[in-house]
């Protein structure tokens, strides 16, 4: 005999409560992202590069599994699509010359 919901393809969603400290809620500005990886983890450094000497500083480092990195990419793509539907396409800066460090094509 099979117990109810044992093979249910749509189990009830578990609600997760996330706490956001005041310091984390302020956020950190970043205009440069550096990504490295090993077989078991991705390291994502969020840095800030300001005009003047070409020296940046990492302000936050996130370390995650490859599975979570892939999930992050899917979530960002979904949210970028929503943003562009609401506000129009995001256009990369045009013009000649080198791109700022960390800038990439979407």
C-alpha positions in Angstrom: 0.0 0.0 0.0 1.3 3.5 -0.9 1.0 6.2 1.8 -0.8 9.4 0.7 1.6 11.9 -1.1 4.4 9.4 -1.1 4.8 9.7 -4.9 3.2 13.1 -5.3 5.0 15.0 -8.1 4.0 18.3 -6.5 4.8 18.2 -2.8 3.7 21.2 -0.8 6.1 24.1 -0.9 8.1 24.7 2.2 8.2 28.3 3.3 11.6 29.8 4.1 12.1 32.8 6.3 15.2 34.9 5.4 16.6 37.4 7.9 18.2 40.5 6.4 20.4 42.5 8.8 20.4 46.3 8.6 24.0 46.3 7.4 23.2 43.8 4.6 20.1 45.7 3.6 22.2 48.7 2.8 24.0 46.8 0.1 27.4 47.2 -1.5 28.0 48.9 -4.8 30.0 46.8 -7.3 30.9 47.6 -10.9 33.4 44.7 -11.4 32.8 41.0 -10.9 35.6 38.4 -10.9 34.8 34.7 -11.1 37.1 31.8 -10.5 36.3 28.1 -9.8 37.6 24.7 -8.8 36.0 21.4 -9.4 33.9 21.8 -6.2 33.2 25.5 -5.9 32.7 28.9 -7.6 34.2 32.0 -6.1 32.5 35.3 -7.1 34.3 38.5 -6.0 32.3 41.7 -6.2 34.7 44.7 -6.5 34.6 48.4 -7.0 36.8 50.2 -9.6 36.7 54.0 -9.4 38.1 56.6 -11.7 41.8 57.3 -11.1 44.4 54.7 -10.5 43.4 51.4 -12.0 43.2 49.7 -8.6 40.0 48.0 -7.4 39.0 46.5 -4.1 36.9 43.4 -3.4 34.1 44.3 -1.1 32.3 41.0 -1.0 33.1 37.4 -1.8 30.5 34.7 -2.4 31.5 31.0 -2.5 29.0 28.5 -3.8 28.7 25.0 -5.3 28.6 24.6 -9.1 24.9 23.6 -8.8 24.1 26.8 -7.0 26.1 28.9 -9.5 24.0 27.4 -12.3 20.8 28.2 -10.4 22.1 31.8 -9.8 22.6 32.2 -13.6 19.1 30.9 -14.3 17.6 33.3 -11.7 19.5 36.3 -13.1 18.5 35.4 -16.7 14.8 35.2 -15.6 15.0 38.5 -13.8 16.8 40.3 -16.6 14.1 39.1 -19.0 11.4 40.5 -16.6 13.3 43.8 -16.3 13.6 44.2 -20.0 9.9 43.4 -20.6 9.1 46.2 -18.1 11.7 48.8 -18.9 13.1 47.9 -22.4 16.3 46.3 -23.5 19.6 46.9 -21.6 22.0 48.3 -24.2 25.8 48.0 -23.6 27.7 51.2 -24.0 28.5 52.0 -27.6 31.6 53.6 -29.1 35.2 52.9 -29.8 37.8 52.1 -27.3 38.5 49.4 -24.7 35.7 48.2 -22.5 36.0 48.8 -18.8 37.5 45.8 -16.9 34.9 43.2 -16.0 32.4 44.3 -18.7 31.0 41.5 -20.8 28.5 40.7 -23.5 25.1 39.4 -22.6 
